[in-house]
Amino acid sequence: MELPPSSPSIFSTTDNPSTIQVTTSVLLTGTIFVFLFRSIRRHAKHAKELVFFLDL
């Protein structure tokens, strides 16, 4: 199914992005960053606890 060219798209390839495109991009980037940061922190904490446990 193809959309008519007159309908606005958030995946537009123009050099002048709309406010909704910028907002969506910022929110997605922020969400991905937070998810990755928390995942890496959790992994580092777990590895640190494992090393401490093995040293006992």
PDB file of N, CA, C and O in Angstrom:
ATOM      1  N   MET A   1       0.843  -1.185   0.000  1.00  0.00           N
ATOM      2  CA  MET A   1       0.000   0.000   0.000  1.00  0.00           C
ATOM      3  C   MET A   1       0.881   1.239   0.000  1.00  0.00           C
ATOM      4  O   MET A   1       1.760   1.381   0.850  1.00  0.00           O
ATOM      5  N   GLU A   2       0.650   2.121  -0.939  1.00  0.00           N
ATOM      6  CA  GLU A   2       1.435   3.344  -1.021  1.00  0.00           C
ATOM      7  C   GLU A   2       0.600   4.536  -0.591  1.00  0.00           C
ATOM      8  O   GLU A   2      -0.589   4.628  -0.897  1.00  0.00           O
ATOM      9  N   LEU A   3       1.243   5.442   0.121  1.00  0.00           N
ATOM     10  CA  LEU A   3       0.566   6.668   0.531  1.00  0.00           C
ATOM     11  C   LEU A   3       0.705   7.709  -0.570  1.00  0.00           C
ATOM     12  O   LEU A   3       1.710   7.735  -1.280  1.00  0.00           O
ATOM     13  N   PRO A   4      -0.283   8.549  -0.712  1.00  0.00           N
ATOM     14  CA  PRO A   4      -0.157   9.610  -1.723  1.00  0.00           C
ATOM     15  C   PRO A   4       0.978  10.560  -1.342  1.00  0.00           C
ATOM     16  O   PRO A   4       1.229  10.781  -0.157  1.00  0.00           O
ATOM     17  N   PRO A   5       1.663  11.119  -2.335  1.00  0.00           N
ATOM     18  CA  PRO A   5       2.806  11.987  -2.040  1.00  0.00           C
ATOM     19  C   PRO A   5       2.444  13.241  -1.255  1.00  0.00           C
ATOM     20  O   PRO A   5       3.336  13.878  -0.693  1.00  0.00           O
ATOM     21  N   SER A   6       1.181  13.615  -1.195  1.00  0.00           N
ATOM     22  CA  SER A   6       0.785  14.830  -0.498  1.00  0.00           C
ATOM     23  C   SER A   6       0.750  14.657   1.021  1.00  0.00           C
ATOM     24  O   SER A   6       0.747  15.642   1.761  1.00  0.00           O
ATOM     25  N   SER A   7       0.722  13.385   1.491  1.00  0.00           N
ATOM     26  CA  SER A   7       0.642  13.178   2.936  1.00  0.00           C
ATOM     27  C   SER A   7       2.005  13.410   3.594  1.00  0.00           C
ATOM     28  O   SER A   7       3.026  12.973   3.063  1.00  0.00           O
ATOM     29  N   PRO A   8       2.031  14.094   4.745  1.00  0.00           N
ATOM     30  CA  PRO A   8       3.317  14.324   5.422  1.00  0.00           C
ATOM     31  C   PRO A   8       3.879  13.028   5.984  1.00  0.00           C
ATOM     32  O   PRO A   8       3.127  12.156   6.419  1.00  0.00           O
ATOM     33  N   SER A   9       5.171  12.905   5.975  1.00  0.00           N
ATOM     34  CA  SER A   9       5.820  11.705   6.468  1.00  0.00           C
ATOM     35  C   SER A   9       6.887  12.075   7.488  1.00  0.00           C
ATOM     36  O   SER A   9       7.624  13.043   7.302  1.00  0.00           O
ATOM     37  N   ILE A  10       6.968  11.294   8.574  1.00  0.00           N
ATOM     38  CA  ILE A  10       8.020  11.566   9.562  1.00  0.00           C
ATOM     39  C   ILE A  10       9.361  11.043   9.064  1.00  0.00           C
ATOM     40  O   ILE A  10      10.396  11.310   9.675  1.00  0.00           O
ATOM     41  N   PHE A  11       9.351  10.303   7.969  1.00  0.00           N
ATOM     42  CA  PHE A  11      10.581   9.770   7.395  1.00  0.00           C
ATOM     43  C   PHE A  11      10.990  10.552   6.150  1.00  0.00           C
ATOM     44  O   PHE A  11      11.644  10.018   5.254  1.00  0.00           O
ATOM     45  N   SER A  12      10.605  11.795   6.108  1.00  0.00           N
ATOM     46  CA  SER A  12      10.915  12.635   4.959  1.00  0.00           C
ATOM     47  C   SER A  12      12.425  12.821   4.830  1.00  0.00           C
ATOM     48  O   SER A  12      13.141  12.837   5.831  1.00  0.00           O
ATOM     49  N   THR A  13      12.903  12.961   3.601  1.00  0.00           N
ATOM     50  CA  THR A  13      14.345  13.105   3.377  1.00  0.00           C
ATOM     51  C   THR A  13      14.721  14.536   3.044  1.00  0.00           C
ATOM     52  O   THR A  13      15.791  14.766   2.481  1.00  0.00           O
ATOM     53  N   THR A  14      13.881  15.501   3.372  1.00  0.00           N
ATOM     54  CA  THR A  14      14.197  16.897   3.070  1.00  0.00           C
ATOM     55  C   THR A  14      15.266  17.408   4.025  1.00  0.00           C
ATOM     56  O   THR A  14      15.503  16.824   5.083  1.00  0.00           O
ATOM     57  N   ASP A  15      15.906  18.508   3.639  1.00  0.00           N
ATOM     58  CA  ASP A  15      16.941  19.118   4.478  1.00  0.00           C
ATOM     59  C   ASP A  15      16.337  20.027   5.544  1.00  0.00           C
ATOM     60  O   ASP A  15      17.065  20.580   6.369  1.00  0.00           O
ATOM     61  N   ASN A  16      15.024  20.185   5.536  1.00  0.00           N
ATOM     62  CA  ASN A  16      14.360  21.074   6.486  1.00  0.00           C
ATOM     63  C   ASN A  16      13.361  20.254   7.305  1.00  0.00           C
ATOM     64  O   ASN A  16      12.172  20.242   6.989  1.00  0.00           O
ATOM     65  N   PRO A  17      13.827  19.568   8.352  1.00  0.00           N
ATOM     66  CA  PRO A  17      12.941  18.689   9.116  1.00  0.00           C
ATOM     67  C   PRO A  17      11.883  19.474   9.899  1.00  0.00           C
ATOM     68  O   PRO A  17      12.131  20.591  10.352  1.00  0.00           O
ATOM     69  N   SER A  18      10.725  18.879  10.046  1.00  0.00           N
ATOM     70  CA  SER A  18       9.661  19.524  10.811  1.00  0.00           C
ATOM     71  C   SER A  18       9.929  19.343  12.300  1.00  0.00           C
ATOM     72  O   SER A  18      10.797  18.572  12.708  1.00  0.00           O
ATOM     73  N   THR A  19       9.161  20.076  13.095  1.00  0.00           N
ATOM     74  CA  THR A  19       9.310  20.007  14.554  1.00  0.00           C
ATOM     75  C   THR A  19       9.061  18.596  15.066  1.00  0.00           C
ATOM     76  O   THR A  19       9.760  18.128  15.965  1.00  0.00           O
ATOM     77  N   ILE A  20       8.068  17.916  14.499  1.00  0.00           N
ATOM     78  CA  ILE A  20       7.751  16.550  14.949  1.00  0.00           C
ATOM     79  C   ILE A  20       8.902  15.601  14.626  1.00  0.00           C
ATOM     80  O   ILE A  20       9.179  14.679  15.392  1.00  0.00           O
ATOM     81  N   GLN A  21       9.571  15.820  13.496  1.00  0.00           N
ATOM     82  CA  GLN A  21      10.719  14.972  13.142  1.00  0.00           C
ATOM     83  C   GLN A  21      11.871  15.173  14.120  1.00  0.00           C
ATOM     84  O   GLN A  21      12.494  14.208  14.562  1.00  0.00           O
ATOM     85  N   VAL A  22      12.147  16.423  14.454  1.00  0.00           N
ATOM     86  CA  VAL A  22      13.232  16.726  15.390  1.00  0.00           C
ATOM     87  C   VAL A  22      12.907  16.154  16.764  1.00  0.00           C
ATOM     88  O   VAL A  22      13.763  15.543  17.404  1.00  0.00           O
ATOM     89  N   THR A  23      11.676  16.351  17.217  1.00  0.00           N
ATOM     90  CA  THR A  23      11.260  15.849  18.526  1.00  0.00           C
ATOM     91  C   THR A  23      11.347  14.334  18.582  1.00  0.00           C
ATOM     92  O   THR A  23      11.859  13.773  19.551  1.00  0.00           O
ATOM     93  N   THR A  24      10.851  13.674  17.551  1.00  0.00           N
ATOM     94  CA  THR A  24      10.902  12.213  17.501  1.00  0.00           C
ATOM     95  C   THR A  24      12.339  11.719  17.520  1.00  0.00           C
ATOM     96  O   THR A  24      12.663  10.762  18.224  1.00  0.00           O
ATOM     97  N   SER A  25      13.193  12.364  16.752  1.00  0.00           N
ATOM     98  CA  SER A  25      14.598  11.970  16.691  1.00  0.00           C
ATOM     99  C   SER A  25      15.281  12.141  18.048  1.00  0.00           C
ATOM    100  O   SER A  25      16.013  11.257  18.492  1.00  0.00           O
ATOM    101  N   VAL A  26      15.042  13.271  18.702  1.00  0.00           N
ATOM    102  CA  VAL A  26      15.662  13.531  20.004  1.00  0.00           C
ATOM    103  C   VAL A  26      15.173  12.528  21.037  1.00  0.00           C
ATOM    104  O   VAL A  26      15.966  12.005  21.819  1.00  0.00           O
ATOM    105  N   LEU A  27      13.863  12.255  21.044  1.00  0.00           N
ATOM    106  CA  LEU A  27      13.311  11.309  22.012  1.00  0.00           C
ATOM    107  C   LEU A  27      13.843   9.897  21.784  1.00  0.00           C
ATOM    108  O   LEU A  27      14.200   9.207  22.739  1.00  0.00           O
ATOM    109  N   LEU A  28      13.898   9.469  20.540  1.00  0.00           N
ATOM    110  CA  LEU A  28      14.422   8.134  20.241  1.00  0.00           C
ATOM    111  C   LEU A  28      15.892   8.011  20.624  1.00  0.00           C
ATOM    112  O   LEU A  28      16.306   7.017  21.221  1.00  0.00           O
ATOM    113  N   THR A  29      16.673   9.025  20.277  1.00  0.00           N
ATOM    114  CA  THR A  29      18.098   9.004  20.606  1.00  0.00           C
ATOM    115  C   THR A  29      18.298   8.979  22.118  1.00  0.00           C
ATOM    116  O   THR A  29      19.127   8.221  22.623  1.00  0.00           O
ATOM    117  N   GLY A  30      17.541   9.805  22.843  1.00  0.00           N
ATOM    118  CA  GLY A  30      17.633   9.841  24.297  1.00  0.00           C
ATOM    119  C   GLY A  30      17.246   8.524  24.932  1.00  0.00           C
ATOM    120  O   GLY A  30      17.900   8.063  25.867  1.00  0.00           O
ATOM    121  N   THR A  31      16.182   7.916  24.427  1.00  0.00           N
ATOM    122  CA  THR A  31      15.723   6.635  24.964  1.00  0.00           C
ATOM    123  C   THR A  31      16.769   5.548  24.750  1.00  0.00           C
ATOM    124  O   THR A  31      17.049   4.763  25.656  1.00  0.00           O
ATOM    125  N   ILE A  32      17.337   5.503  23.565  1.00  0.00           N
ATOM    126  CA  ILE A  32      18.364   4.498  23.264  1.00  0.00           C
ATOM    127  C   ILE A  32      19.589   4.721  24.151  1.00  0.00           C
ATOM    128  O   ILE A  32      20.157   3.762  24.673  1.00  0.00           O
ATOM    129  N   PHE A  33      20.000   5.982  24.326  1.00  0.00           N
ATOM    130  CA  PHE A  33      21.163   6.288  25.157  1.00  0.00           C
ATOM    131  C   PHE A  33      20.929   5.843  26.599  1.00  0.00           C
ATOM    132  O   PHE A  33      21.795   5.213  27.206  1.00  0.00           O
ATOM    133  N   VAL A  34      19.757   6.171  27.144  1.00  0.00           N
ATOM    134  CA  VAL A  34      19.447   5.796  28.530  1.00  0.00           C
ATOM    135  C   VAL A  34      19.431   4.277  28.683  1.00  0.00           C
ATOM    136  O   VAL A  34      19.974   3.742  29.649  1.00  0.00           O
ATOM    137  N   PHE A  35      18.811   3.585  27.734  1.00  0.00           N
ATOM    138  CA  PHE A  35      18.748   2.122  27.791  1.00  0.00           C
ATOM    139  C   PHE A  35      20.154   1.515  27.773  1.00  0.00           C
ATOM    140  O   PHE A  35      20.465   0.639  28.579  1.00  0.00           O
ATOM    141  N   LEU A  36      20.991   1.977  26.860  1.00  0.00           N
ATOM    142  CA  LEU A  36      22.350   1.446  26.759  1.00  0.00           C
ATOM    143  C   LEU A  36      23.174   1.779  28.003  1.00  0.00           C
ATOM    144  O   LEU A  36      23.914   0.933  28.504  1.00  0.00           O
ATOM    145  N   PHE A  37      23.045   3.016  28.502  1.00  0.00           N
ATOM    146  CA  PHE A  37      23.804   3.439  29.676  1.00  0.00           C
ATOM    147  C   PHE A  37      23.446   2.592  30.888  1.00  0.00           C
ATOM    148  O   PHE A  37      24.325   2.143  31.623  1.00  0.00           O
ATOM    149  N   ARG A  38      22.140   2.375  31.094  1.00  0.00           N
ATOM    150  CA  ARG A  38      21.705   1.572  32.238  1.00  0.00           C
ATOM    151  C   ARG A  38      22.146   0.117  32.084  1.00  0.00           C
ATOM    152  O   ARG A  38      22.527  -0.524  33.063  1.00  0.00           O
ATOM    153  N   SER A  39      22.095  -0.396  30.875  1.00  0.00           N
ATOM    154  CA  SER A  39      22.498  -1.773  30.620  1.00  0.00           C
ATOM    155  C   SER A  39      23.988  -1.962  30.899  1.00  0.00           C
ATOM    156  O   SER A  39      24.386  -2.948  31.519  1.00  0.00           O
ATOM    157  N   ILE A  40      24.803  -1.023  30.446  1.00  0.00           N
ATOM    158  CA  ILE A  40      26.249  -1.109  30.671  1.00  0.00           C
ATOM    159  C   ILE A  40      26.565  -0.980  32.156  1.00  0.00           C
ATOM    160  O   ILE A  40      27.419  -1.698  32.677  1.00  0.00           O
ATOM    161  N   ARG A  41      25.876  -0.062  32.842  1.00  0.00           N
ATOM    162  CA  ARG A  41      26.103   0.094  34.283  1.00  0.00           C
ATOM    163  C   ARG A  41      25.735  -1.174  35.046  1.00  0.00           C
ATOM    164  O   ARG A  41      26.453  -1.596  35.952  1.00  0.00           O
ATOM    165  N   ARG A  42      24.600  -1.778  34.669  1.00  0.00           N
ATOM    166  CA  ARG A  42      24.161  -3.004  35.333  1.00  0.00           C
ATOM    167  C   ARG A  42      25.177  -4.123  35.091  1.00  0.00           C
ATOM    168  O   ARG A  42      25.492  -4.890  36.001  1.00  0.00           O
ATOM    169  N   HIS A  43      25.681  -4.207  33.873  1.00  0.00           N
ATOM    170  CA  HIS A  43      26.662  -5.235  33.533  1.00  0.00           C
ATOM    171  C   HIS A  43      27.958  -5.025  34.324  1.00  0.00           C
ATOM    172  O   HIS A  43      28.539  -5.983  34.836  1.00  0.00           O
ATOM    173  N   ALA A  44      28.406  -3.778  34.422  1.00  0.00           N
ATOM    174  CA  ALA A  44      29.636  -3.476  35.157  1.00  0.00           C
ATOM    175  C   ALA A  44      29.463  -3.788  36.643  1.00  0.00           C
ATOM    176  O   ALA A  44      30.375  -4.318  37.278  1.00  0.00           O
ATOM    177  N   LYS A  45      28.305  -3.463  37.192  1.00  0.00           N
ATOM    178  CA  LYS A  45      28.049  -3.740  38.611  1.00  0.00           C
ATOM    179  C   LYS A  45      28.049  -5.248  38.863  1.00  0.00           C
ATOM    180  O   LYS A  45      28.610  -5.717  39.854  1.00  0.00           O
ATOM    181  N   HIS A  46      27.425  -5.993  37.974  1.00  0.00           N
ATOM    182  CA  HIS A  46      27.360  -7.445  38.110  1.00  0.00           C
ATOM    183  C   HIS A  46      28.770  -8.055  38.026  1.00  0.00           C
ATOM    184  O   HIS A  46      29.111  -8.955  38.795  1.00  0.00           O
ATOM    185  N   ALA A  47      29.577  -7.558  37.091  1.00  0.00           N
ATOM    186  CA  ALA A  47      30.941  -8.063  36.934  1.00  0.00           C
ATOM    187  C   ALA A  47      31.765  -7.755  38.182  1.00  0.00           C
ATOM    188  O   ALA A  47      32.569  -8.577  38.619  1.00  0.00           O
ATOM    189  N   LYS A  48      31.562  -6.569  38.752  1.00  0.00           N
ATOM    190  CA  LYS A  48      32.285  -6.181  39.957  1.00  0.00           C
ATOM    191  C   LYS A  48      31.903  -7.088  41.131  1.00  0.00           C
ATOM    192  O   LYS A  48      32.765  -7.515  41.899  1.00  0.00           O
ATOM    193  N   GLU A  49      30.599  -7.378  41.264  1.00  0.00           N
ATOM    194  CA  GLU A  49      30.134  -8.269  42.334  1.00  0.00           C
ATOM    195  C   GLU A  49      30.683  -9.686  42.137  1.00  0.00           C
ATOM    196  O   GLU A  49      31.022 -10.368  43.105  1.00  0.00           O
ATOM    197  N   LEU A  50      30.766 -10.113  40.903  1.00  0.00           N
ATOM    198  CA  LEU A  50      31.275 -11.450  40.612  1.00  0.00           C
ATOM    199  C   LEU A  50      32.757 -11.558  40.998  1.00  0.00           C
ATOM    200  O   LEU A  50      33.179 -12.560  41.575  1.00  0.00           O
ATOM    201  N   VAL A  51      33.534 -10.531  40.680  1.00  0.00           N
ATOM    202  CA  VAL A  51      34.950 -10.518  41.041  1.00  0.00           C
ATOM    203  C   VAL A  51      35.087 -10.535  42.559  1.00  0.00           C
ATOM    204  O   VAL A  51      35.922 -11.261  43.097  1.00  0.00           O
ATOM    205  N   PHE A  52      34.270  -9.737  43.255  1.00  0.00           N
ATOM    206  CA  PHE A  52      34.314  -9.698  44.720  1.00  0.00           C
ATOM    207  C   PHE A  52      33.973 -11.071  45.293  1.00  0.00           C
ATOM    208  O   PHE A  52      34.618 -11.534  46.234  1.00  0.00           O
ATOM    209  N   PHE A  53      32.966 -11.716  44.729  1.00  0.00           N
ATOM    210  CA  PHE A  53      32.536 -13.040  45.195  1.00  0.00           C
ATOM    211  C   PHE A  53      33.636 -14.080  44.978  1.00  0.00           C
ATOM    212  O   PHE A  53      33.848 -14.943  45.829  1.00  0.00           O
ATOM    213  N   LEU A  54      34.328 -14.003  43.856  1.00  0.00           N
ATOM    214  CA  LEU A  54      35.385 -14.969  43.547  1.00  0.00           C
ATOM    215  C   LEU A  54      36.619 -14.756  44.422  1.00  0.00           C
ATOM    216  O   LEU A  54      37.387 -15.690  44.648  1.00  0.00           O
ATOM    217  N   ASP A  55      36.812 -13.528  44.917  1.00  0.00           N
ATOM    218  CA  ASP A  55      37.962 -13.231  45.774  1.00  0.00           C
ATOM    219  C   ASP A  55      37.794 -13.767  47.189  1.00  0.00           C
ATOM    220  O   ASP A  55      38.772 -13.853  47.931  1.00  0.00           O
ATOM    221  N   LEU A  56      36.576 -14.128  47.576  1.00  0.00           N
ATOM    222  CA  LEU A  56      36.341 -14.586  48.957  1.00  0.00           C
ATOM    223  C   LEU A  56      36.977 -15.918  49.251  1.00  0.00           C
ATOM    224  O   LEU A  56      36.863 -16.424  50.368  1.00  0.00           O
TER     225      LEU A  56
END
